[in-house]
Structure formats: C-alpha cells, structure tokens
Amino acid sequence: MDWNTDWEKHQELASRVLSAEFLRRRKKCTVRPVLGNWFPPIYPFTCADGFSVSVQAGFGKYSSPREDFADLWTAWELGYPSERCEDLMPWVEDATAPTNTVYPMVPSWVVMKVIQSRGGWVGDPLEDLMDAAKGSPSW
C-alpha cells in the first residue's frame, strides 16, 4: 500500500492505528481524570521531520465520538501544529493563525496522511523522559 496516497481508502485502518496509539499514550499519562470523566490532553505527536501537532479525542473535544472511553475514534481534534500544514487547512478554525488554533473533526485518514508524509511519529515525550530518568542518579 502507498501510505501517502491510500489513507482515504483506509479510514477504518487509520482509525484503529490512531486510536491504539492514543490509548497507549493516555494509559501512560500519570495525571488521572479530573472533573468526573474528563481526561487531560496527551502530549503532541512529533514527526520524524520535527513537525508536531496535538491530537486529542474524547469528552469536550471536537472528535467523533465525543467520549473518553471509546474503543475507536474516527475523527480527531488537532491543534497548534508547529507549522502550517496544507492538508489540514480544510478543517482550520482560524485560517489567519494556523499554528495557534484547533482543527475540529479531522478524519483519521487525514491525520495518518499528515503523520506519514512527515516520516511517521517518533517517540513519546513521557516515555523518553521516563527512560532518561531510569539512567539518571537519584535527585
């Protein structure tokens, strides 16, 4: 499969991949839900070329479904990308400030297309910090 051109045909696969990674990152988050079932945002996804963007889903987010305990999300709230991204502009909330706004209800295939076109996501900031802390002397 050519991941740069075929994601639109594979919305379900894109949703499964993103949902699994999102849940993996949320599970590692040490901050527990507050205000009932509300989960704090997870760290932004960073791509191999340095591009980063917040990818969120759940209650109070512009995602589908708008539930914290879903098994599968098909649309995501993206926000505050490190640079303008033409693939995301159809969903931009404020086109005058594309790096300082949110992108509601972005389909999974679009998110995966953006991530893949930038070399895929790399690391997890929390995981990287935890790994670094294991080798550090006690404070």
PyRosetta script that sets phi, psi and omega in degrees:
from pyrosetta import init, pose_from_sequence

init()
pose = pose_from_sequence("MDWNTDWEKHQELASRVLSAEFLRRRKKCTVRPVLGNWFPPIYPFTCADGFSVSVQAGFGKYSSPREDFADLWTAWELGYPSERCEDLMPWVEDATAPTNTVYPMVPSWVVMKVIQSRGGWVGDPLEDLMDAAKGSPSW")
pose.set_psi(1, 138.0)
pose.set_omega(1, 174.2)
pose.set_phi(2, -88.7)
pose.set_psi(2, 100.3)
pose.set_omega(2, -173.5)
pose.set_phi(3, -62.4)
pose.set_psi(3, -25.4)
pose.set_omega(3, -178.9)
pose.set_phi(4, -76.0)
pose.set_psi(4, -19.9)
pose.set_omega(4, -177.6)
pose.set_phi(5, -119.6)
pose.set_psi(5, -18.0)
pose.set_omega(5, -172.3)
pose.set_phi(6, -100.7)
pose.set_psi(6, 1.9)
pose.set_omega(6, -176.5)
pose.set_phi(7, -59.7)
pose.set_psi(7, -36.2)
pose.set_omega(7, -178.1)
pose.set_phi(8, -59.6)
pose.set_psi(8, -33.3)
pose.set_omega(8, 179.0)
pose.set_phi(9, -75.3)
pose.set_psi(9, -11.6)
pose.set_omega(9, -172.7)
pose.set_phi(10, -125.3)
pose.set_psi(10, 47.4)
pose.set_omega(10, -179.5)
pose.set_phi(11, -56.7)
pose.set_psi(11, -42.3)
pose.set_omega(11, -178.1)
pose.set_phi(12, -65.4)
pose.set_psi(12, -44.1)
pose.set_omega(12, 178.2)
pose.set_phi(13, -63.0)
pose.set_psi(13, -44.1)
pose.set_omega(13, 178.5)
pose.set_phi(14, -60.3)
pose.set_psi(14, -41.1)
pose.set_omega(14, 179.0)
pose.set_phi(15, -63.6)
pose.set_psi(15, -41.6)
pose.set_omega(15, 179.9)
pose.set_phi(16, -66.0)
pose.set_psi(16, -43.7)
pose.set_omega(16, -179.5)
pose.set_phi(17, -63.3)
pose.set_psi(17, -49.8)
pose.set_omega(17, -179.2)
pose.set_phi(18, -64.6)
pose.set_psi(18, -42.4)
pose.set_omega(18, -179.4)
pose.set_phi(19, -62.4)
pose.set_psi(19, -42.2)
pose.set_omega(19, 179.8)
pose.set_phi(20, -63.3)
pose.set_psi(20, -43.8)
pose.set_omega(20, 180.0)
pose.set_phi(21, -68.4)
pose.set_psi(21, -40.1)
pose.set_omega(21, 178.7)
pose.set_phi(22, -61.4)
pose.set_psi(22, -46.5)
pose.set_omega(22, 179.8)
pose.set_phi(23, -66.3)
pose.set_psi(23, -36.3)
pose.set_omega(23, 177.4)
pose.set_phi(24, -62.1)
pose.set_psi(24, -44.9)
pose.set_omega(24, -179.9)
pose.set_phi(25, -68.3)
pose.set_psi(25, -40.0)
pose.set_omega(25, -179.9)
pose.set_phi(26, -65.8)
pose.set_psi(26, -38.7)
pose.set_omega(26, -179.8)
pose.set_phi(27, -61.3)
pose.set_psi(27, -33.2)
pose.set_omega(27, -179.2)
pose.set_phi(28, -79.2)
pose.set_psi(28, -14.0)
pose.set_omega(28, -178.6)
pose.set_phi(29, -66.1)
pose.set_psi(29, 131.3)
pose.set_omega(29, -178.0)
pose.set_phi(30, -85.9)
pose.set_psi(30, -10.7)
pose.set_omega(30, 178.5)
pose.set_phi(31, -85.4)
pose.set_psi(31, 126.2)
pose.set_omega(31, -178.5)
pose.set_phi(32, -88.0)
pose.set_psi(32, 162.6)
pose.set_omega(32, 179.6)
pose.set_phi(33, -54.6)
pose.set_psi(33, 142.9)
pose.set_omega(33, 176.4)
pose.set_phi(34, -122.7)
pose.set_psi(34, 165.2)
pose.set_omega(34, -179.5)
pose.set_phi(35, 50.4)
pose.set_psi(35, 54.1)
pose.set_omega(35, -179.9)
pose.set_phi(36, 84.7)
pose.set_psi(36, -114.2)
pose.set_omega(36, -175.9)
pose.set_phi(37, -101.7)
pose.set_psi(37, 5.1)
pose.set_omega(37, -175.8)
pose.set_phi(38, -71.3)
pose.set_psi(38, 127.5)
pose.set_omega(38, 176.8)
pose.set_phi(39, -99.0)
pose.set_psi(39, 139.7)
pose.set_omega(39, 174.5)
pose.set_phi(40, -69.1)
pose.set_psi(40, 160.5)
pose.set_omega(40, 179.4)
pose.set_phi(41, -62.7)
pose.set_psi(41, 150.2)
pose.set_omega(41, 172.3)
pose.set_phi(42, -86.8)
pose.set_psi(42, 167.7)
pose.set_omega(42, 179.1)
pose.set_phi(43, -63.6)
pose.set_psi(43, 151.8)
pose.set_omega(43, 177.9)
pose.set_phi(44, -61.5)
pose.set_psi(44, 154.2)
pose.set_omega(44, 171.7)
pose.set_phi(45, -80.9)
pose.set_psi(45, 131.8)
pose.set_omega(45, 176.0)
pose.set_phi(46, -112.9)
pose.set_psi(46, 133.8)
pose.set_omega(46, -178.2)
pose.set_phi(47, -97.4)
pose.set_psi(47, 166.0)
pose.set_omega(47, -176.6)
pose.set_phi(48, -59.3)
pose.set_psi(48, -29.0)
pose.set_omega(48, -179.5)
pose.set_phi(49, -88.1)
pose.set_psi(49, 4.5)
pose.set_omega(49, 178.1)
pose.set_phi(50, 97.6)
pose.set_psi(50, -12.0)
pose.set_omega(50, 177.2)
pose.set_phi(51, -64.3)
pose.set_psi(51, 138.0)
pose.set_omega(51, 175.7)
pose.set_phi(52, -134.8)
pose.set_psi(52, 152.6)
pose.set_omega(52, -179.9)
pose.set_phi(53, -156.9)
pose.set_psi(53, 141.7)
pose.set_omega(53, 175.1)
pose.set_phi(54, -75.6)
pose.set_psi(54, 132.5)
pose.set_omega(54, 177.8)
pose.set_phi(55, -125.8)
pose.set_psi(55, 112.1)
pose.set_omega(55, -174.1)
pose.set_phi(56, -129.1)
pose.set_psi(56, 157.0)
pose.set_omega(56, 175.1)
pose.set_phi(57, -155.2)
pose.set_psi(57, 152.6)
pose.set_omega(57, 175.4)
pose.set_phi(58, 128.9)
pose.set_psi(58, -169.7)
pose.set_omega(58, -179.0)
pose.set_phi(59, -57.2)
pose.set_psi(59, 130.9)
pose.set_omega(59, 178.5)
pose.set_phi(60, 80.0)
pose.set_psi(60, 2.0)
pose.set_omega(60, 179.2)
pose.set_phi(61, -107.7)
pose.set_psi(61, 156.0)
pose.set_omega(61, 175.2)
pose.set_phi(62, -82.6)
pose.set_psi(62, 72.2)
pose.set_omega(62, -177.9)
pose.set_phi(63, -134.3)
pose.set_psi(63, 170.9)
pose.set_omega(63, 175.2)
pose.set_phi(64, -135.9)
pose.set_psi(64, 119.9)
pose.set_omega(64, -2.5)
pose.set_phi(65, -76.1)
pose.set_psi(65, 167.7)
pose.set_omega(65, 178.9)
pose.set_phi(66, -96.1)
pose.set_psi(66, 55.9)
pose.set_omega(66, -177.3)
pose.set_phi(67, -128.5)
pose.set_psi(67, 142.0)
pose.set_omega(67, 177.8)
pose.set_phi(68, -75.9)
pose.set_psi(68, -27.8)
pose.set_omega(68, -171.9)
pose.set_phi(69, -108.7)
pose.set_psi(69, 31.2)
pose.set_omega(69, 176.5)
pose.set_phi(70, -74.6)
pose.set_psi(70, 156.9)
pose.set_omega(70, 173.4)
pose.set_phi(71, -92.8)
pose.set_psi(71, -22.4)
pose.set_omega(71, -174.0)
pose.set_phi(72, -148.1)
pose.set_psi(72, 125.9)
pose.set_omega(72, 173.6)
pose.set_phi(73, -109.3)
pose.set_psi(73, 142.7)
pose.set_omega(73, -178.8)
pose.set_phi(74, -111.8)
pose.set_psi(74, -14.0)
pose.set_omega(74, 175.8)
pose.set_phi(75, -141.8)
pose.set_psi(75, 148.2)
pose.set_omega(75, -168.0)
pose.set_phi(76, -129.9)
pose.set_psi(76, 152.9)
pose.set_omega(76, 169.9)
pose.set_phi(77, -93.4)
pose.set_psi(77, 114.7)
pose.set_omega(77, 174.8)
pose.set_phi(78, -102.3)
pose.set_psi(78, 155.1)
pose.set_omega(78, 179.9)
pose.set_phi(79, -160.6)
pose.set_psi(79, 153.2)
pose.set_omega(79, 169.5)
pose.set_phi(80, 49.7)
pose.set_psi(80, 53.9)
pose.set_omega(80, 177.3)
pose.set_phi(81, -64.3)
pose.set_psi(81, 153.5)
pose.set_omega(81, -177.2)
pose.set_phi(82, -70.1)
pose.set_psi(82, -18.2)
pose.set_omega(82, 175.7)
pose.set_phi(83, -155.8)
pose.set_psi(83, 162.9)
pose.set_omega(83, 178.5)
pose.set_phi(84, -59.7)
pose.set_psi(84, 138.8)
pose.set_omega(84, 179.9)
pose.set_phi(85, -130.3)
pose.set_psi(85, 111.6)
pose.set_omega(85, -175.7)
pose.set_phi(86, -58.8)
pose.set_psi(86, -35.7)
pose.set_omega(86, -179.4)
pose.set_phi(87, -63.0)
pose.set_psi(87, -23.2)
pose.set_omega(87, -178.7)
pose.set_phi(88, -95.0)
pose.set_psi(88, -13.4)
pose.set_omega(88, -173.0)
pose.set_phi(89, -58.3)
pose.set_psi(89, -30.9)
pose.set_omega(89, 176.9)
pose.set_phi(90, -61.4)
pose.set_psi(90, -18.6)
pose.set_omega(90, -178.0)
pose.set_phi(91, -107.2)
pose.set_psi(91, 0.8)
pose.set_omega(91, -174.4)
pose.set_phi(92, -63.4)
pose.set_psi(92, 136.9)
pose.set_omega(92, 178.3)
pose.set_phi(93, -82.1)
pose.set_psi(93, -37.5)
pose.set_omega(93, 179.4)
pose.set_phi(94, -132.3)
pose.set_psi(94, 96.8)
pose.set_omega(94, -175.9)
pose.set_phi(95, -66.3)
pose.set_psi(95, -16.4)
pose.set_omega(95, 179.3)
pose.set_phi(96, -79.5)
pose.set_psi(96, -14.4)
pose.set_omega(96, -179.1)
pose.set_phi(97, -139.9)
pose.set_psi(97, 66.5)
pose.set_omega(97, -172.4)
pose.set_phi(98, -63.7)
pose.set_psi(98, -15.9)
pose.set_omega(98, 177.6)
pose.set_phi(99, -101.8)
pose.set_psi(99, 3.2)
pose.set_omega(99, -177.5)
pose.set_phi(100, -132.0)
pose.set_psi(100, 42.9)
pose.set_omega(100, -176.7)
pose.set_phi(101, -154.1)
pose.set_psi(101, 177.1)
pose.set_omega(101, 177.4)
pose.set_phi(102, -108.0)
pose.set_psi(102, 162.6)
pose.set_omega(102, 179.9)
pose.set_phi(103, -126.7)
pose.set_psi(103, 94.9)
pose.set_omega(103, -174.7)
pose.set_phi(104, -76.5)
pose.set_psi(104, 147.2)
pose.set_omega(104, 170.6)
pose.set_phi(105, 54.9)
pose.set_psi(105, 44.3)
pose.set_omega(105, 178.6)
pose.set_phi(106, -79.1)
pose.set_psi(106, 123.3)
pose.set_omega(106, -179.7)
pose.set_phi(107, -60.3)
pose.set_psi(107, 149.3)
pose.set_omega(107, -179.0)
pose.set_phi(108, -55.0)
pose.set_psi(108, -40.9)
pose.set_omega(108, -177.0)
pose.set_phi(109, -62.5)
pose.set_psi(109, -33.3)
pose.set_omega(109, 178.7)
pose.set_phi(110, -70.0)
pose.set_psi(110, -43.0)
pose.set_omega(110, 178.7)
pose.set_phi(111, -59.2)
pose.set_psi(111, -47.7)
pose.set_omega(111, -179.3)
pose.set_phi(112, -65.4)
pose.set_psi(112, -37.3)
pose.set_omega(112, 177.5)
pose.set_phi(113, -60.6)
pose.set_psi(113, -45.7)
pose.set_omega(113, 179.6)
pose.set_phi(114, -62.8)
pose.set_psi(114, -49.1)
pose.set_omega(114, -178.4)
pose.set_phi(115, -61.2)
pose.set_psi(115, -46.9)
pose.set_omega(115, -177.9)
pose.set_phi(116, -65.4)
pose.set_psi(116, -39.4)
pose.set_omega(116, -178.6)
pose.set_phi(117, -67.6)
pose.set_psi(117, -14.6)
pose.set_omega(117, -179.9)
pose.set_phi(118, -108.0)
pose.set_psi(118, 20.2)
pose.set_omega(118, 173.7)
pose.set_phi(119, 93.0)
pose.set_psi(119, 7.3)
pose.set_omega(119, -179.0)
pose.set_phi(120, 84.8)
pose.set_psi(120, 167.1)
pose.set_omega(120, 179.1)
pose.set_phi(121, -84.1)
pose.set_psi(121, 153.0)
pose.set_omega(121, 179.6)
pose.set_phi(122, -125.4)
pose.set_psi(122, 143.3)
pose.set_omega(122, 174.1)
pose.set_phi(123, 44.8)
pose.set_psi(123, 179.5)
pose.set_omega(123, 176.1)
pose.set_phi(124, -138.2)
pose.set_psi(124, 118.7)
pose.set_omega(124, -175.0)
pose.set_phi(125, -51.6)
pose.set_psi(125, -41.5)
pose.set_omega(125, -179.9)
pose.set_phi(126, -66.2)
pose.set_psi(126, -43.4)
pose.set_omega(126, 178.9)
pose.set_phi(127, -62.7)
pose.set_psi(127, -42.3)
pose.set_omega(127, 178.7)
pose.set_phi(128, -62.1)
pose.set_psi(128, -42.1)
pose.set_omega(128, 178.3)
pose.set_phi(129, -65.1)
pose.set_psi(129, -41.0)
pose.set_omega(129, 180.0)
pose.set_phi(130, -64.4)
pose.set_psi(130, -42.1)
pose.set_omega(130, 178.2)
pose.set_phi(131, -62.9)
pose.set_psi(131, -42.0)
pose.set_omega(131, 179.3)
pose.set_phi(132, -65.0)
pose.set_psi(132, -38.0)
pose.set_omega(132, -178.5)
pose.set_phi(133, -67.5)
pose.set_psi(133, -31.2)
pose.set_omega(133, -179.7)
pose.set_phi(134, -63.1)
pose.set_psi(134, -32.4)
pose.set_omega(134, -179.3)
pose.set_phi(135, -94.0)
pose.set_psi(135, 0.0)
pose.set_omega(135, -177.4)
pose.set_phi(136, -91.4)
pose.set_psi(136, 152.9)
pose.set_omega(136, 175.4)
pose.set_phi(137, -68.9)
pose.set_psi(137, 158.2)
pose.set_omega(137, 177.9)
pose.set_phi(138, -65.3)
pose.set_psi(138, 145.5)
pose.set_omega(138, -178.0)
pose.set_phi(139, -82.5)
pose.dump_pdb("model.pdb")
